[in-house]
Amino acid sequence: MNFRYVFNTVSLILKYLSVVMLVPVICAVIYKEYDAYQPFLAASFISFILSYFFKGNEKSGEEFNNINKGETLAVVLFSWVLFGLLSSITFMYFGLKPIDAIFEAVSGVTTTGATVLQDFSIFPKTMFFWRSFSQWLGGMGILVLFIAILPQFAIAGRQMFFAESPGASSTESKLTPRIRQTAGALWGIYFILTIIEIVSLSYMGMPIFDAVCNSFSSLSGGGFSPAAHSIMQYGQAKFIWVIAIFMFLSGMNFALQYKIYFKHNFMALFKDDEFKLYFAIVFSFTIFIALTLTAHHIYDIKQSIEEAFFQVVSIITTTGFVSADYNEWNLRAKLLLFLLMFCGASIGSASGGLKLLRLIFIFKYLKRQISKIFHPNGVYPIKINRTIVSEDNVKQMVSFVIFYYAIFAVTAVILVFTEQNVVVGVTSAIASLGNVGPAFGMVGPMENYSSIHTISKIIFIFNMLIGRLELIPFLALLHSDFWTFRKRNNLHKIK
């Protein structure tokens, strides 16, 4: 591990991150909240100073050409942790305790949407703007944005692209010849869809500030809203349907959307195994939940379909918006929503969670193992989208799923003990690891995480970061090579 390369790269990211953190100042000026811009100036200044602290003496830029996979994982890990810590400065300024500020900040940048805020009326619009804007940056990936706009990452960008989104399939790299162009294309789709949603919501009567914040949060799979009771507070079906549609798009693979919008390859939808499963789950779960809500006389059939569709899409895309208090729904409906927390949407989307492509793989892997019981000498290649999955990728995928559920199980047990509540412990463990946000019980859709134990909050912070970065950078911490210092061609262990 050449930490000189790592720190120089992180230095550049912090330098441009200091610029990004000035954006809320514009909001403060527009709404004449002249006291609210101070924490963002402070966070920007600290980020800028840190960039010089990390910067080495070298000016050749060789680190951007020679950085390897291990160093890239370190860059991604340090960048996201620092992004969360810098963002927490702004929340501490508005009165949150340090642990609560870090929780809120990490929940924002990882697009989780779990909050510790109680009385929304005491906070300025600028803070709510930052909550949603930080989710929007995290949804597509702050490093992917920098890859798209910074020429320094022309070579190292490929490794950073897949390190920040390790689940992204190789199809993203084939959208355009260069990874920088690919990153730009994906951010371009993301930006255009955000603008379309803002215009749609404001045209339908939502205040422009709310339209901007809710659009940022829905396209990113984030879930932070300036309304204390999320989308339910607006009380209009037209907003529910528009936001649900854009949440659905946020859960689709953006590479697939690129093929549809720019290559006019509409048949790609019907050839993509993951999209077919995504659509099937949303459709079937919506029908099942709507029927059970109607049968229990919670809503009429029209509203049952509306509420079921919104909550199914919100949870499978790990957005966490709510249009109704599903804590009050019947057990069958709640169980179906709980199962969706284990899914996630598509690889290469803004959603968190395990991702449906991995579920497809696990099903085919188990099917192959069963076949080998009867035909041990048979050859059963696993195919996804008509492409054979290599044995190396098979091992990586199996390992990923095992680690994912192991982390869920361990953190769920700890949370049950700290919170003395099985429902809260189990559901909040998967809600934080899957970046869903709201869970059930006292951390349900109409509640918040303010009253949970400090140890639980630390676990949630850990889970949210792991969930957003999909384990890989954190698993790298367990390998001895991560802690090996390399200078030129010599390796020296850190004492």
Backbone torsions as a table, in degrees:
resi	resn	phi	psi	omega
1	MET	NA	117.8	176.7
2	ASN	-95.3	97.4	-176.1
3	PHE	-69.8	-18.2	174.9
4	ARG	-63.4	-43.4	177.3
5	TYR	-65.3	-42.4	-178.2
6	VAL	-61.2	-50.9	-175.3
7	PHE	-67.9	-36.0	178.2
8	ASN	-65.5	-37.9	178.6
9	THR	-70.1	-43.7	176.7
10	VAL	-61.6	-36.7	178.2
11	SER	-58.3	-44.7	179.7
12	LEU	-64.5	-41.9	179.6
13	ILE	-63.2	-43.0	178.5
14	LEU	-63.5	-35.9	179.3
15	LYS	-61.0	-45.9	-179.8
16	TYR	-79.3	-25.3	174.7
17	LEU	-65.8	-31.7	178.0
18	SER	-64.1	-29.8	176.6
19	VAL	-73.7	-43.7	-179.8
20	VAL	-58.6	-37.5	-175.8
21	MET	-74.4	-3.0	175.4
22	LEU	-88.4	-12.3	-177.0
23	VAL	-56.8	-43.0	179.6
24	PRO	-61.3	-19.2	177.2
25	VAL	-60.8	-34.8	177.8
26	ILE	-61.3	-42.7	178.0
27	CYS	-62.8	-41.3	179.9
28	ALA	-62.2	-38.4	179.3
29	VAL	-69.9	-43.4	-178.7
30	ILE	-59.7	-43.6	-176.7
31	TYR	-96.5	11.5	175.5
32	LYS	55.0	38.1	175.3
33	GLU	-98.7	73.1	-169.2
34	TYR	-70.2	-15.7	174.8
35	ASP	-85.5	-17.2	-172.5
36	ALA	-83.7	-13.3	-177.4
37	TYR	-83.4	-15.7	-174.9
38	GLN	-59.0	-46.5	-178.8
39	PRO	-64.0	-27.9	-179.7
40	PHE	-77.4	-34.5	172.0
41	LEU	-63.6	-41.4	-180.0
42	ALA	-65.1	-46.3	179.9
43	ALA	-63.8	-38.7	178.2
44	SER	-64.6	-43.4	-180.0
45	PHE	-63.6	-44.1	179.5
46	ILE	-63.5	-41.0	178.1
47	SER	-62.4	-40.4	-179.9
48	PHE	-66.5	-42.7	178.6
49	ILE	-64.5	-42.9	178.9
50	LEU	-61.9	-32.9	179.5
51	SER	-61.8	-34.5	176.9
52	TYR	-78.3	-29.4	176.8
53	PHE	-65.5	-39.4	-179.2
54	PHE	-80.0	-23.9	-173.6
55	LYS	-69.3	133.0	176.2
56	GLY	-86.4	-170.7	-178.6
57	ASN	-86.0	-16.2	-176.2
58	GLU	-71.5	139.2	179.6
59	LYS	-123.6	8.7	-175.7
60	SER	-78.7	-21.6	-178.5
61	GLY	79.1	13.4	-178.1
62	GLU	-63.5	-25.8	-178.1
63	GLU	-61.6	-28.6	-178.4
64	PHE	-77.8	-17.4	178.8
65	ASN	-96.6	-29.3	-171.6
66	ASN	-104.9	-2.0	-176.5
67	ILE	-62.7	133.8	-178.2
68	ASN	-101.4	-176.0	-173.7
69	LYS	-64.6	-43.1	-179.8
70	GLY	-62.6	-41.0	179.1
71	GLU	-68.6	-34.4	177.3
72	THR	-64.7	-42.7	177.7
73	LEU	-61.0	-38.3	178.0
74	ALA	-65.4	-41.2	178.2
75	VAL	-59.8	-47.1	-179.3
76	VAL	-61.7	-46.7	-178.4
77	LEU	-61.9	-51.2	-178.8
78	PHE	-63.2	-38.7	-178.2
79	SER	-63.4	-45.6	-178.3
80	TRP	-70.4	-37.9	177.3
81	VAL	-64.7	-44.6	179.2
82	LEU	-66.5	-37.6	176.9
83	PHE	-59.0	-45.3	178.9
84	GLY	-64.8	-42.5	-179.1
85	LEU	-67.1	-41.6	178.2
86	LEU	-64.1	-40.5	178.1
87	SER	-64.3	-31.6	-178.7
88	SER	-66.2	-23.8	178.1
89	ILE	-58.8	-40.4	-178.5
90	THR	-65.9	-37.4	-179.1
91	PHE	-74.2	-32.4	175.4
92	MET	-64.3	-36.7	178.3
93	TYR	-61.2	-34.2	-178.7
94	PHE	-88.6	14.7	168.6
95	GLY	104.3	1.1	179.4
96	LEU	-80.4	143.5	174.6
97	LYS	-64.6	154.5	-175.4
98	PRO	-50.8	-46.8	-178.1
99	ILE	-67.1	-36.5	177.7
100	ASP	-69.4	-37.5	179.3
101	ALA	-65.4	-42.2	178.0
102	ILE	-65.6	-41.4	178.0
103	PHE	-58.6	-49.1	-177.9
104	GLU	-64.7	-40.4	-178.5
105	ALA	-67.4	-46.9	179.9
106	VAL	-65.5	-38.1	176.1
107	SER	-60.8	-33.0	178.1
108	GLY	-72.9	-55.9	-173.8
109	VAL	-68.1	-26.3	177.9
110	THR	-89.7	3.8	179.5
111	THR	58.3	37.6	178.9
112	THR	-83.1	-49.9	177.1
113	GLY	89.3	5.8	172.9
114	ALA	-77.5	136.3	-174.5
115	THR	-128.7	153.6	173.3
116	VAL	-108.5	0.6	-178.9
117	LEU	-71.4	140.9	179.9
118	GLN	-113.8	-60.9	-179.4
119	ASP	-98.8	100.5	-177.1
120	PHE	-68.5	-22.4	-172.7
121	SER	-69.0	-18.1	-174.7
122	ILE	-89.7	-3.9	-176.4
123	PHE	-106.6	146.5	-179.4
124	PRO	-76.2	161.4	178.3
125	LYS	-59.7	-33.7	-177.1
126	THR	-59.8	-37.9	179.6
127	MET	-67.5	-41.6	178.5
128	PHE	-65.9	-35.3	175.8
129	PHE	-61.2	-44.9	-178.9
130	TRP	-64.7	-38.9	178.2
131	ARG	-56.5	-47.3	-178.1
132	SER	-74.9	-38.7	-178.7
133	PHE	-66.1	-38.9	178.0
134	SER	-64.7	-33.8	175.5
135	GLN	-67.9	-40.3	179.6
136	TRP	-62.2	-39.8	177.2
137	LEU	-66.1	-40.9	-178.2
138	GLY	-74.1	-25.2	-175.8
139	GLY	-60.9	-50.3	177.8
140	MET	-89.2	-22.0	177.7
141	GLY	111.6	118.8	-178.3
142	ILE	-63.9	-34.4	179.4
143	LEU	-73.1	-34.2	175.8
144	VAL	-62.6	-36.9	176.4
145	LEU	-62.7	-45.7	-179.3
146	PHE	-66.9	-34.6	175.8
147	ILE	-61.3	-37.5	-177.4
148	ALA	-70.5	-30.3	-171.8
149	ILE	-110.1	-14.6	-175.5
150	LEU	-106.6	119.3	-179.8
151	PRO	-66.1	-20.9	-179.3
152	GLN	-61.2	-24.8	-176.1
153	PHE	-95.3	24.9	-177.2
154	ALA	-60.7	-38.8	-178.5
155	ILE	-98.6	-50.5	-178.8
156	ALA	-67.7	-17.4	-176.7
157	GLY	-57.7	-36.3	-178.5
158	ARG	-60.9	-46.7	-179.8
159	GLN	-68.0	-38.6	179.1
160	MET	-66.7	-36.9	-179.8
161	PHE	-58.1	-49.9	-176.5
162	PHE	-82.3	-20.5	176.1
163	ALA	-73.4	-36.6	179.2
164	GLU	-74.6	-32.5	178.1
165	SER	-126.0	72.2	-172.1
166	PRO	-64.0	-17.1	178.8
167	GLY	-83.9	-9.2	-177.2
168	ALA	-62.4	129.8	-179.2
169	SER	-75.4	166.6	-177.6
170	SER	-67.4	-10.5	-178.6
171	THR	-65.1	-29.9	179.8
172	GLU	-61.9	-36.2	-176.4
173	SER	-71.0	-12.8	-177.6
174	LYS	-100.9	3.0	179.6
175	LEU	-63.6	-44.6	178.3
176	THR	-137.1	162.8	-176.2
177	PRO	-63.1	-33.0	-176.2
178	ARG	-111.5	143.2	-178.2
179	ILE	-65.8	-31.1	177.9
180	ARG	-64.6	-39.6	177.3
181	GLN	-68.7	-36.4	177.1
182	THR	-63.2	-46.9	178.3
183	ALA	-60.1	-41.3	177.9
184	GLY	-64.5	-38.5	179.4
185	ALA	-65.5	-42.8	-179.8
186	LEU	-66.6	-43.4	176.7
187	TRP	-66.2	-32.2	177.7
188	GLY	-63.4	-45.7	176.8
189	ILE	-61.0	-45.8	179.6
190	TYR	-56.8	-45.8	-178.5
191	PHE	-67.1	-44.7	-178.2
192	ILE	-63.8	-44.4	178.2
193	LEU	-62.2	-36.8	177.9
194	THR	-63.4	-44.8	179.5
195	ILE	-62.9	-43.2	180.0
196	ILE	-61.6	-41.0	179.2
197	GLU	-67.4	-41.1	178.0
198	ILE	-58.9	-47.2	-179.6
199	VAL	-63.5	-42.5	-178.8
200	SER	-62.6	-47.2	-178.0
201	LEU	-67.2	-42.2	-179.8
202	SER	-69.0	-35.6	177.0
203	TYR	-63.2	-33.7	-179.6
204	MET	-83.2	-0.9	173.4
205	GLY	112.2	-0.4	177.0
206	MET	-75.5	136.4	176.8
207	PRO	-52.4	141.6	-172.6
208	ILE	-58.2	-39.0	179.6
209	PHE	-62.2	-46.6	179.4
210	ASP	-64.6	-38.2	179.5
211	ALA	-62.5	-41.4	179.3
212	VAL	-64.7	-50.8	-177.0
213	CYS	-63.8	-44.9	-179.2
214	ASN	-67.7	-32.3	177.0
215	SER	-69.4	-44.0	175.7
216	PHE	-54.8	-44.9	-173.9
217	SER	-76.7	-31.3	-178.8
218	SER	-79.6	-41.1	178.9
219	LEU	-68.4	-25.4	-179.2
220	SER	-89.6	-5.6	-174.1
221	GLY	67.2	34.1	-173.7
222	GLY	-94.0	-62.5	175.6
223	GLY	103.5	-5.2	175.4
224	PHE	-74.5	132.6	177.5
225	SER	-129.3	149.0	174.8
226	PRO	-70.8	-10.9	177.8
227	ALA	-90.1	131.6	-176.0
228	ALA	-59.1	-34.6	-179.6
229	HIS	-106.6	33.0	175.6
230	SER	55.4	-148.2	-174.4
231	ILE	-69.6	-21.6	178.2
232	MET	-59.9	-29.0	-176.4
233	GLN	-66.3	-27.0	-178.5
234	TYR	-78.1	-25.3	169.9
235	GLY	62.3	27.2	-179.7
236	GLN	-132.2	132.1	-176.2
237	ALA	-62.7	-33.2	-176.8
238	LYS	-62.9	-36.2	177.0
239	PHE	-69.9	-39.4	-179.9
240	ILE	-59.5	-45.4	-177.7
241	TRP	-69.1	-41.9	-179.6
242	VAL	-63.1	-48.3	-178.9
243	ILE	-65.0	-38.7	178.8
244	ALA	-62.0	-40.6	179.5
245	ILE	-63.5	-43.9	-179.3
246	PHE	-72.9	-30.7	172.1
247	MET	-62.9	-41.1	178.2
248	PHE	-59.6	-43.2	178.3
249	LEU	-64.9	-35.3	179.2
250	SER	-66.2	-23.6	179.0
251	GLY	-88.3	-4.5	176.3
252	MET	-86.2	149.0	174.8
253	ASN	-59.2	122.1	-177.7
254	PHE	-69.0	-24.5	174.7
255	ALA	-67.5	-38.3	176.6
256	LEU	-65.5	-41.0	178.1
257	GLN	-64.3	-35.6	177.3
258	TYR	-59.9	-43.0	179.5
259	LYS	-63.1	-35.5	-178.4
260	ILE	-75.2	-48.8	-174.3
261	TYR	-73.7	-40.0	-171.8
262	PHE	-106.2	-28.4	179.0
263	LYS	-100.1	-6.5	179.6
264	HIS	54.7	34.8	179.4
265	ASN	-96.1	76.6	-175.7
266	PHE	-70.3	-23.4	179.2
267	MET	-69.6	-14.7	179.3
268	ALA	-60.6	-30.7	178.4
269	LEU	-60.3	-43.3	-174.5
270	PHE	-80.7	-11.8	179.1
271	LYS	-99.1	-9.9	-175.2
272	ASP	-90.8	114.8	-177.3
273	ASP	-60.0	-40.5	-175.9
274	GLU	-68.7	-42.1	179.4
275	PHE	-64.7	-39.1	179.6
276	LYS	-61.7	-40.0	177.3
277	LEU	-69.1	-41.9	178.6
278	TYR	-56.2	-50.0	-179.7
279	PHE	-64.3	-42.0	-178.2
280	ALA	-63.4	-41.0	-179.9
281	ILE	-66.8	-47.4	-179.7
282	VAL	-59.9	-45.4	-178.5
283	PHE	-64.7	-50.5	-174.7
284	SER	-69.0	-42.1	179.8
285	PHE	-66.8	-36.1	176.6
286	THR	-61.0	-45.9	179.9
287	ILE	-63.6	-47.5	-178.0
288	PHE	-61.6	-45.7	-178.8
289	ILE	-68.5	-41.3	179.1
290	ALA	-60.5	-41.3	180.0
291	LEU	-65.4	-41.6	-179.2
292	THR	-72.1	-33.0	176.0
293	LEU	-67.4	-38.9	178.0
294	THR	-68.6	-42.7	-178.9
295	ALA	-63.0	-31.6	179.3
296	HIS	-93.7	11.0	174.4
297	HIS	58.4	34.3	176.7
298	ILE	-80.7	-41.9	174.2
299	TYR	-139.1	168.8	169.5
300	ASP	-77.4	174.0	-172.0
301	ILE	-62.8	-38.6	-179.2
302	LYS	-64.4	-48.7	-179.0
303	GLN	-70.8	-30.9	177.5
304	SER	-61.5	-44.0	178.2
305	ILE	-64.1	-43.2	-179.3
306	GLU	-60.7	-51.8	-177.4
307	GLU	-69.2	-39.1	-179.9
308	ALA	-64.3	-46.2	-179.4
309	PHE	-61.0	-45.2	-178.3
310	PHE	-61.6	-48.7	-176.0
311	GLN	-70.9	-34.8	176.5
312	VAL	-62.5	-48.6	180.0
313	VAL	-65.2	-41.2	-178.6
314	SER	-61.5	-40.6	-176.6
315	ILE	-82.2	-41.0	-179.2
316	ILE	-67.9	-29.2	175.6
317	THR	-87.8	2.4	-179.9
318	THR	57.1	31.2	178.5
319	THR	-76.0	-49.7	177.4
320	GLY	89.0	5.2	170.5
321	PHE	-64.5	152.0	176.0
322	VAL	-132.4	139.6	175.3
323	SER	-111.5	-4.1	179.3
324	ALA	-158.4	158.8	177.7
325	ASP	-82.9	91.1	-177.0
326	TYR	-71.2	-6.9	171.2
327	ASN	-61.7	-25.7	-178.1
328	GLU	-90.2	-2.1	179.7
329	TRP	-75.3	168.7	179.8
330	ASN	-74.1	165.9	-172.1
331	LEU	-60.4	-41.8	-178.2
332	ARG	-61.2	-43.8	179.9
333	ALA	-64.0	-42.4	-179.8
334	LYS	-66.9	-36.9	178.5
335	LEU	-64.1	-40.5	178.6
336	LEU	-64.7	-40.4	176.9
337	LEU	-64.8	-39.4	178.9
338	PHE	-61.7	-41.6	178.8
339	LEU	-61.9	-34.9	179.9
340	LEU	-65.0	-25.4	179.5
341	MET	-64.8	-19.1	-179.7
342	PHE	-89.9	-0.5	-173.8
343	CYS	-97.0	-63.4	-165.3
344	GLY	77.3	170.4	-178.9
345	ALA	-98.9	-127.1	-170.8
346	SER	-94.3	151.6	167.1
347	ILE	-59.6	141.4	178.4
348	GLY	75.0	16.6	176.5
349	SER	-108.0	-175.7	177.8
350	ALA	-86.6	-4.8	-176.0
351	SER	-78.7	160.2	174.4
352	GLY	-98.1	-151.8	176.1
353	GLY	83.4	-176.6	-176.5
354	LEU	-67.8	-34.0	-178.5
355	LYS	87.4	140.5	-174.0
356	LEU	-68.1	-30.1	179.5
357	LEU	-61.5	-35.5	178.4
358	ARG	-71.3	-33.4	175.6
359	LEU	-66.4	-40.3	175.9
360	ILE	-60.2	-44.1	-179.9
361	PHE	-62.0	-46.4	-178.1
362	ILE	-60.4	-41.6	178.1
363	PHE	-60.4	-46.3	-178.5
364	LYS	-70.1	-33.2	178.1
365	TYR	-66.2	-45.1	178.6
366	LEU	-64.4	-39.4	177.6
367	LYS	-60.8	-40.5	179.1
368	ARG	-65.8	-41.5	-179.4
369	GLN	-64.9	-36.6	177.5
370	ILE	-66.5	-41.1	178.7
371	SER	-62.6	-35.4	-178.6
372	LYS	-70.6	-19.8	175.5
373	ILE	-63.0	-40.0	-177.7
374	PHE	-90.2	-27.9	-179.3
375	HIS	-133.8	75.2	-173.7
376	PRO	-61.2	-23.9	-179.5
377	ASN	-94.5	0.0	-179.2
378	GLY	-72.1	153.3	177.1
379	VAL	-107.9	119.1	-175.7
380	TYR	-127.6	83.9	179.1
381	PRO	-67.2	143.9	177.0
382	ILE	-91.1	124.6	-179.8
383	LYS	-115.6	135.2	172.4
384	ILE	-128.8	125.1	-174.7
385	ASN	54.7	42.1	176.8
386	ARG	65.2	13.9	178.5
387	THR	-114.8	132.0	-179.8
388	ILE	-72.2	131.0	176.8
389	VAL	-83.0	125.1	-178.6
390	SER	-65.6	157.2	-178.9
391	GLU	-64.8	-31.7	175.6
392	ASP	-63.0	-44.4	178.3
393	ASN	-67.0	-32.3	176.4
394	VAL	-61.3	-47.6	179.8
395	LYS	-62.9	-42.3	179.8
396	GLN	-63.5	-41.0	-178.0
397	MET	-67.1	-44.3	178.6
398	VAL	-61.6	-45.1	179.5
399	SER	-60.6	-42.9	-179.8
400	PHE	-58.9	-49.2	-177.4
401	VAL	-63.5	-40.9	178.8
402	ILE	-61.7	-48.3	179.9
403	PHE	-63.4	-40.0	-178.2
404	TYR	-59.4	-50.6	-178.1
405	TYR	-74.0	-26.8	175.1
406	ALA	-66.0	-43.4	177.8
407	ILE	-64.3	-41.6	176.3
408	PHE	-58.1	-47.6	-176.7
409	ALA	-63.4	-45.5	-178.2
410	VAL	-65.0	-47.5	-178.3
411	THR	-69.0	-32.3	177.2
412	ALA	-63.8	-43.2	179.1
413	VAL	-62.4	-45.0	179.9
414	ILE	-63.0	-42.7	-178.9
415	LEU	-66.9	-35.1	176.5
416	VAL	-61.9	-40.7	179.5
417	PHE	-70.7	-43.3	-177.3
418	THR	-70.9	-35.1	-178.1
419	GLU	-95.8	-11.1	-179.4
420	GLN	54.3	40.1	-177.4
421	ASN	-153.6	114.9	-175.9
422	VAL	-66.0	-44.0	-178.1
423	VAL	-61.9	-47.9	179.9
424	VAL	-64.3	-45.4	-177.1
425	GLY	-62.6	-48.2	-176.0
426	VAL	-71.9	-47.9	-176.0
427	THR	-71.4	-35.5	179.5
428	SER	-73.6	-26.8	177.1
429	ALA	-63.4	-48.0	-179.8
430	ILE	-75.6	-29.8	178.9
431	ALA	-67.4	-34.0	178.7
432	SER	-81.9	-43.0	179.2
433	LEU	-66.1	-36.3	178.8
434	GLY	-87.5	3.6	-179.9
435	ASN	58.4	34.8	179.7
436	VAL	-80.5	-44.5	-179.1
437	GLY	105.5	-104.1	-179.9
438	PRO	-63.8	146.3	177.8
439	ALA	-121.0	-127.1	179.3
440	PHE	-130.8	166.8	178.8
441	GLY	71.7	-135.2	-175.8
442	MET	-73.5	-5.5	173.0
443	VAL	-119.6	33.3	-178.8
444	GLY	-79.7	-168.8	-171.8
445	PRO	-62.9	-31.4	-179.2
446	MET	-101.4	6.3	-179.1
447	GLU	-111.6	-169.0	177.1
448	ASN	-148.2	-179.8	-175.2
449	TYR	-99.9	16.1	-174.9
450	SER	-67.7	-31.1	-173.2
451	SER	-92.4	-1.0	-178.1
452	ILE	-76.9	162.6	-176.4
453	HIS	-66.2	150.4	179.7
454	THR	-59.7	-40.0	178.0
455	ILE	-60.7	-40.3	178.6
456	SER	-62.3	-40.9	179.8
457	LYS	-63.2	-38.6	178.1
458	ILE	-63.8	-41.7	177.6
459	ILE	-63.2	-41.0	178.8
460	PHE	-62.9	-41.7	178.3
461	ILE	-59.5	-46.0	177.6
462	PHE	-59.9	-48.3	-179.4
463	ASN	-63.0	-41.7	-177.7
464	MET	-63.5	-42.2	178.5
465	LEU	-67.2	-43.4	178.5
466	ILE	-61.9	-43.8	-179.2
467	GLY	-62.7	-41.9	-178.4
468	ARG	-69.0	-40.0	-178.1
469	LEU	-90.8	3.5	175.3
470	GLU	55.1	47.7	168.1
471	LEU	71.3	-40.5	-163.9
472	ILE	-55.6	-51.1	178.8
473	PRO	-60.7	-31.7	-180.0
474	PHE	-76.3	-36.8	176.2
475	LEU	-65.4	-30.5	178.0
476	ALA	-62.7	-27.8	178.2
477	LEU	-61.2	-25.8	-176.6
478	LEU	-81.4	-9.2	-177.5
479	HIS	-93.7	139.0	-176.7
480	SER	-62.7	-31.2	-179.3
481	ASP	-63.5	-24.9	179.2
482	PHE	-64.2	-31.7	-176.2
483	TRP	-102.6	25.2	177.9
484	THR	-105.7	127.2	-178.1
485	PHE	-88.9	129.3	179.8
486	ARG	-120.3	128.3	175.1
487	LYS	-128.1	118.0	-171.4
488	ARG	53.4	-116.8	-176.3
489	ASN	-104.4	7.1	-177.3
490	ASN	-107.2	145.9	178.9
491	LEU	-113.2	130.2	178.3
492	HIS	-133.9	129.2	177.9
493	LYS	-69.7	141.4	173.2
494	ILE	-70.4	125.5	179.4
495	LYS	-80.4	NA	NA
